[in-house]
Structure formats: structure tokens, C-alpha cells
């Protein structure tokens, strides 16, 4: 009996601790969100390799995917950036966000972000400008 109990107790202990190290759904969702955020950070760094000193040297493109459709926002990028490669990365990020939304049942406010009408440089960073929509 002592032999059985002697081998059972460590086995049960290992089982219990192993179960506690199994990632929860919350942990898995957090990891997915961090992965998504890291890709976004890489893209924004790639898009703005220089300070904003001349607004006409900047463009923008939609980025991300809201749960009910449409972009989450717009990304400013410098004209020196390889636009095709940046679009490829942005499209991959958008697809990754769509998959995240579907996997985790994400919801959003379904508002459509206004597209910028231009860019100006403030404190060496590109800042979007907006025109008032017609009728406002």
C-alpha cells in the first residue's frame, strides 16, 4: 500500500500542476491579441522610417478589419517605403485581424472611420487632416 501511495501522490501532484499550466482560453486570446499588436507595431515602424518634415511626402491606406466590416483605421506611410510590400503586409495584418475576430467572436461598434483628406506634419509625425462630410 505504501508503494502504491508513494507513486500515486507524485503522479496526482504532477497531474494537478500540469493542468494548471494548460493555457486557458483567456490566455490564448491574450496571446493572439499580443501577436496581432506586434505585427501592427512592425507595420507602423516600416511605414514611417523617417520624421515627417514635408506632408506631401506621405500617403495613407486603410488597415485592419472591424468585426462587422470595414477598416479599423488608416495608416500613414512615407513615399520612400516599398508600397507593394507594405500593402502586402497590411493585407496580411487585415486577414489576421479578420481571423482573430472570427475565432474570438469579436464585436465592434460598426462605425465607419472617416478617411483622411490629407496629412500634415506635427512634431515630426504625420497627422491626418479631415474635411467635413457634405451636409455637416
N, C-alpha and C positions, 0 to 999 in steps of 0.2 A: 504494500500500500504506500509505504514511504517512497518507493521508486516511482510509482505512478504519479503521486502528488508532486514529487520532486521534478518530474519532467512536465507535468501539466501546468504548474504555476508559471514557469518561464514562458511556456507556449501561449498561455492565455494573456500574459502581460505583453508579449510581443504582438499578439493579435490586436489587443486593445490600443496599443500605441501606434501600430501600423494604420489602424482605422482612423486615428486622429490626425495622421499625416496625409490622408487622402484629401486632395483639393476639393473644397465644396464648390457648388455652383457659383456662389458669390465670389470665391477666389478665382475661378475660371473666367468669370465675366470681367473681373478686375484686370486679370492678365491680358485678356483680349482688348480691353479699353486702353491699357498701357501700351500695347503693341501698336494699336491704331494711332495713339498720340505720338509715339516715337516716329512713325512713318510721316505724320504731319509735320513734326519738327524738322525732319530731314528735308522734306519738300520745301518748307518755308526758308530754310537756310540756303538751299540750292537756288531758290528763286530770287534771292536778294544778296548776291555776293559782294555788292558794293553799297556804299552810302547813297542816299538819294540827294543829288545835287541839281539835277535837271529833270523836271517832271516829264518832259517829252521822251525821255529815255525809258519810260516804264509803260507796261501794258498790264492787263489783268485777264483772268479766266475763272470760270466757275469751278468750285471744288466741293467735294463731299456729297453726301446724299441724305436728305431728310427721310424719315421713316415713311412719310406719306408722299414723297416725291420732291424733286427739285433739289438744287444745291443747298448746302448749309451756309455757303458764303462765297466770297471771291478772293482770289489770290493775286496780289500784285507781283509782277516779275520784271526784272531788268532785261532790256533788249539784247544784252550780251549773252544771255543764257540760251543754251540749245533748246529752242522752243519745242521741237518734236520730242526730244527726250523728256522734257518737263511735262508735256501733255500726256506722254505715256505713263509717267509716274503718277500724275494727278488722276488719270483714268483708273490706274491700278488701286490707288487710295480710295477713290469713289466706290469701286467694286468691293473693296474690303469693308468699307463702311456699310454698304448695302447688305453684305453678308452678315455683318455684326448686327444690324438692325433686325434682320430676319431671324437669326439664331436666338437673339435675346428678346424678341418681341418688343423692340423699341417703339416708343410713341414720340410724336413731336407735335408742335403747335400748328403745323401745316401752313404757316405763313410763308410767303414767298419773299426772300430778301431782295430788296431793290438792287438792281445792277448799278454799279458806279457809272457816273457820266464822265469822270476824269480822275486824275491823280495830281496831287500837289506834294511838294517836299516840305516836311515839318520836322525839325530837329534831326535832319539827315535820314528820315524814314519816309517811305511812301505812304500817303494818307489819301483815302478815297474822297472824292467830292461827289455830290449828288444833285441832280436837278429835281425840282418839284414835279411830280407827275401831273399830267394835264388835268385841269379841273380843280386843282387844290390851290 
